[in-house]
C-alpha cells in the first residue's frame, strides 16, 4: 500500500475540525480514512507549534516578502517567454511563407 501525502492546509483543516469538537476525532478519522494515531499526532504537532502563529520575526516577514516578489517576477518572465515564443513562431511561419524556407537557427551557424 502506497503512503499518502497530505498538505499542511489539509492537516490544519482536519485538526481544527477536531479541536472545534463538532465531531469526535474517531469519526473524523473514519470519514477521512486516516489512522486515529496519525490524527492524534497531527493534533499534538499542531498544538506544540501553535505559538509560531504569533511569533513571526522581522527576518521571516522580509523573507516571505522577497519570496512573493520573486514569484511575481517569475510569473512576469514566464508571460514574457510565452509572448516571445508566440512571436518567434509567427515570424518563422511568415518567413517560410515569404521566402519558401525556414531560416536557419543560430545553432546551425559555425563560427
N, C-alpha and C positions, 0 to 999 in steps of 0.2 A: 504494500500500500504506500502510495506516494505521500510525502509530508506536505501539508498545506501551508502556504504562507499567508499571513494576514497583515494588512496595512495598519499603521498606527491609528489612523482615523477609525477603522473598523473596531479595533480593540477598545479605543476610547469610548465609542458609541455603546458597545456592549457593556463595558464596566460601569458607565454612567447609568445605564438601564438597571444594572444590578444594584447600584447604590441608591437609586431612587426608590427601589422596593416595590414597584408595581407588580413585578412577577418574582417568583423565587428563583434563585440562581440555578437550581437544578432544572427548572422549567426552561429557562433561557438556554442552558447548555444543551438540552434535548432539542429544542427548536432550531438552534444554530448548528447542531451536530458537532458539538465540542465536548471534549472530556471535561468533567467538572473540575478536575485538578488544574487543567490549563486555565480555565476561567478564574479559579482561585488565585493562581499565580499572577495572572494579569491584574487582578484587583489589588493584590499585595504590592506589585510593582508600581501601579498607578498611585496608590496611597503613599508609598515610600518617596515618590518623586513629585508629589503634588506641589510642594513648596517652590519648585522651579518655575511655576506659572507666575510667581510674584518676585522672582529674583533675577530678572534679566539684567545683565551687565551692559555697560556702555559699549564695550567691545562686541558683545553679541548683537546688540542693536545695529552697530555700524557694519558688522559682517553681514547681517541679514539685508541691510540696505544695499550693500555692494553686490550681493548675490542677485537681488531683484534688478538692479541696474544692468548687471551682466546678462541676465536672462532677457531683459528688454532689448539690449543691444544685439544679442544673438538673434532674436526674432526679427529685428530690423534688417540684419545682414542676410538672414535666410530669405526674407522677402525680396531683397535686392538681388540675390543669387537667382531667385525664381524669375524675376523680370529680365535679368541679363541672359538667362538661359533661353527664355522665350524669344528675345530679340535676336540672339545668335542663331537659333533655329530658323527664324523667319528670314534672316539675311542669307543663310545657306540655301534655303529653298529658292529665294529670289535670284541668287547668283546662278544657281543651276538652271532656272528658267531663262534668264537673260544670256548667260554665257554658254549654256549647254553642258556644263560640267560643274562639279563642286570644287571650289578652291582647296588646295592642299592646306593642311593644318601646319602650324609651326613645327610640330614633331616630325613632319616629313622632310623638312629642310635640313641639310647638313651644313655645319659651319665650316 
